[in-house]
Amino acid sequence: MTSFTGAALLAPPLAFLTPYGGIGVGLFRQTSGTASDTGTLKCFVLGLKVKIGLAVLKGEFRQYDLSGDPLLPMERRYALGAGISF
């Protein structure tokens, strides 16, 4: 599955923590063998970003609603990440 999402998020900074949440809309395309499906998606986003010096840790949850009858069900996604901020 490939998806592209634009989201509007609220992110009030609290010292080294930044919780965020919001909604998004986008497009998806799924392929399985010779079958394919393209449609729209809606999502609800919740996450937390933590800055420790130059390091940034991020955790995120997304709840998805795919249009139509998708080939493969996808209802939610959890993601963890780390990076450097300067």
GICOR-V672958 format. One record per residue. N is the residue number from 1. RES is the residue in one small letter. OMEGA is omega in degrees with one decimal (999 if undefined). Layout:
N&RES&OMEGA, N&RES&OMEGA
//
This chain:
1&m&173.5, 2&t&179.2, 3&s&174.8, 4&f&-174.6, 5&t&168.6, 6&g&-174.9, 7&a&171.8, 8&a&-175.3, 9&l&170.1, 10&l&-176.2, 11&a&178.7, 12&p&-179.7, 13&p&178.1, 14&l&-176.9, 15&a&-179.2, 16&f&177.9, 17&l&173.6, 18&t&173.5, 19&p&178.0, 20&y&179.4, 21&g&179.1, 22&g&-177.5, 23&i&179.5, 24&g&174.9, 25&v&179.8, 26&g&-178.6, 27&l&174.3, 28&f&173.6, 29&r&177.5, 30&q&173.1, 31&t&176.9, 32&s&-174.5, 33&g&179.4, 34&t&179.7, 35&a&175.6, 36&s&179.4, 37&d&176.5, 38&t&-179.5, 39&g&179.6, 40&t&176.9, 41&l&171.4, 42&k&178.6, 43&c&174.3, 44&f&-172.7, 45&v&169.9, 46&l&179.8, 47&g&179.7, 48&l&177.0, 49&k&-179.1, 50&v&177.1, 51&k&176.8, 52&i&-173.9, 53&g&176.9, 54&l&-177.2, 55&a&176.5, 56&v&175.3, 57&l&-175.0, 58&k&173.2, 59&g&-174.9, 60&e&174.8, 61&f&175.7, 62&r&174.8, 63&q&-174.9, 64&y&170.5, 65&d&-179.2, 66&l&-179.2, 67&s&174.5, 68&g&-179.3, 69&d&-175.1, 70&p&178.4, 71&l&-179.5, 72&l&-179.7, 73&p&173.6, 74&m&-177.0, 75&e&-177.4, 76&r&178.4, 77&r&174.0, 78&y&-179.3, 79&a&173.1, 80&l&-179.7, 81&g&177.4, 82&a&179.7, 83&g&179.3, 84&i&179.9, 85&s&176.5, 86&f&999
//
